[in-house]
Amino acid sequence: MGAVGKSIDKIIPVAKPLMDDREAAAARRAILSGWVTQGPEVAAFEREFAAFVGCDFACAVSSCTTALHLALLAVGVQAGHEVITVSHSFIATANSIRYCNAIPVFVDIDPVTFNIDPGLVESAITQQTRAILAVHQMGMPCDILAVREIASRHHLPLIEDAACAIGSEIEVGEKWERIGRPHGDIACFSFHPRKLLSTGDGGMVTCSNAHYDREFRLLRQHGMSVPDAVRHQARDVIFEDYPILGFNYRMTDIQAAIGREQLKRLPEVLVRRRSLASRYQEKLKQVPGIRVPEEPTWAHSNWQSFCTYLPDHVDQRRVMQAMLDAGISTRRGVMCAHREPAYGEASWYCGGGENRCSGPNCSHLKHSERAQDTTIILPLYHELTETDQDYIVEMLADACRN
Ligand SMILES: *Cc1c(COP(=O)(O)O)cnc(C)c1O
C-alpha cells in the first residue's frame, strides 16, 4: 500500500451491504406488479426465511425495533413490569422495553463474548419481572440455553434480540441449529444495512407458537381483523374490524422482494465472513496486547461485527483517529444504553436484591462499560479484499505501537 495519509482517496468502510442488479430487478418486479406494500412478496419472503432458520412461523415487520416491541407485547409486558436484558447493546433493545412503559433491568456481560452473563440473570429476577430479553451481540450467539433454563424455572418468557444473528448457529444436543428457531419463545431479526441481510430497513419475528404469530399479524397492521390483501382477493364483500389497538409495522413488498434475493446470497456471505474473521484472528494474535474475539465451542458466529480489545495502555479515540487518517473507518465498541441521557435515573435498574441501583454511580456494569471504552470494531464485509485486510491489521498494529 505504501504512501498513505493525506493523499488517501479511498476510505475502507466499516460495513457495506452486498447488493447489485439482482436486488434492483427484484424491486422493479414488485413495483411493476401493481401491489407494493405487504402482499405476496412479503408472504413468500416469510416462507423462505422460515425455511432458512428452521422455524414454524416468521412474520415480516418494518424493523427489528418494531419486532421487539411486538414480541414484548405478545408475551404480556405492560406498564410497570420489569424485563431483564443488557445495557451493552444498540439502544433499540432497551428502548423496545420502554415502549411498553416497562423497566429495563440491566445485567452485565461476559467480557469475552460481549454477551449476557447467564450467572447474573437469576439474582435480577423480582416479583415484577415479566420477561427476559437476551441479545446475540454482533452475531455471536449468547448462551441462550443457559438463559432458557433459568427462564423456564421461573416461568418467564424468553425473547431473543437476534438483530445481528441471521445465519449464526448453536450446538443443541449433537446438532447445529440456526438462531431463530427460536431457542427462546420469540426471536427478532433486523434487515438494516449494517446486518448481513438487508432490505434497506426491515425486520422479522420468528416463533413456534401459532397464537403469538396471529398476534404479530394483527398488531403489525393496525389491529385489523382482515388484512387488505385478503379483502382485495375476495369475491364477497368483507367488512374488517379492529379488535385491538395495533400499529403500522408493515414491511413493503418492495423490501420483501429485495430480501428474497438477499436470502439467496446468505450462504455465500456466511462463508466469506467466516473466512475473513479467521484471517483477522490469526493475524491480530501477532499484535501485542490485542485480544481477538473467539467463538465458544458450541457457537458459530456470522461475524456481523468483528470487535477486538485494544492493548491496555492505548487510547481508543486516538487509535480510531489514526486509522481514519490512514483511510480506514472503524467504530468504538457497542454502546451502553444506561450511559445515555435518554436513560435518566429510575428509567432502568441493575443488579438484584439489596444491591439494586440506578443512575451514574452504578457499579454493576463494569464489563459493559469497559467493552464500550476499550474495544474497536474493524471493517468486515463481503467484498473486503485480503489486501485491504492486511493493510488494516498493519495500520492497527502501528496505531497501537505509537
Ligand atoms: C441493529 C440492532 C437493532 C435494531 O434493528 P433495526 O432493524 O434497525 O430496528 C436492535 N438490536 C440490536 C442488537 C441491533 O444490533
PDBQT file of the ligand as one rigid body, heavy atoms in Angstrom, charges set to zero:
ROOT
HETATM    1  C1  LIG A 501     -29.484  -3.172  14.703  1.00  0.00    +0.000 C 
HETATM    2  C2  LIG A 501     -29.963  -3.626  16.022  1.00  0.00    +0.000 A 
HETATM    3  C3  LIG A 501     -31.282  -3.393  16.469  1.00  0.00    +0.000 A 
HETATM    4  C4  LIG A 501     -32.237  -2.524  15.714  1.00  0.00    +0.000 C 
HETATM    5  O1  LIG A 501     -32.568  -3.001  14.464  1.00  0.00    +0.000 OA
HETATM    6  P1  LIG A 501     -33.434  -2.090  13.471  1.00  0.00    +0.000 P 
HETATM    7  O2  LIG A 501     -33.842  -3.050  12.393  1.00  0.00    +0.000 OA
HETATM    8  O3  LIG A 501     -32.541  -1.006  12.976  1.00  0.00    +0.000 OA
HETATM    9  O4  LIG A 501     -34.600  -1.574  14.226  1.00  0.00    +0.000 OA
HETATM   10  C5  LIG A 501     -31.666  -3.939  17.671  1.00  0.00    +0.000 A 
HETATM   11  N1  LIG A 501     -30.815  -4.659  18.433  1.00  0.00    +0.000 NA
HETATM   12  C6  LIG A 501     -29.545  -4.889  18.053  1.00  0.00    +0.000 A 
HETATM   13  C7  LIG A 501     -28.655  -5.717  18.924  1.00  0.00    +0.000 C 
HETATM   14  C8  LIG A 501     -29.071  -4.357  16.851  1.00  0.00    +0.000 A 
HETATM   15  O5  LIG A 501     -27.794  -4.562  16.506  1.00  0.00    +0.000 OA
ENDROOT
TORSDOF 0
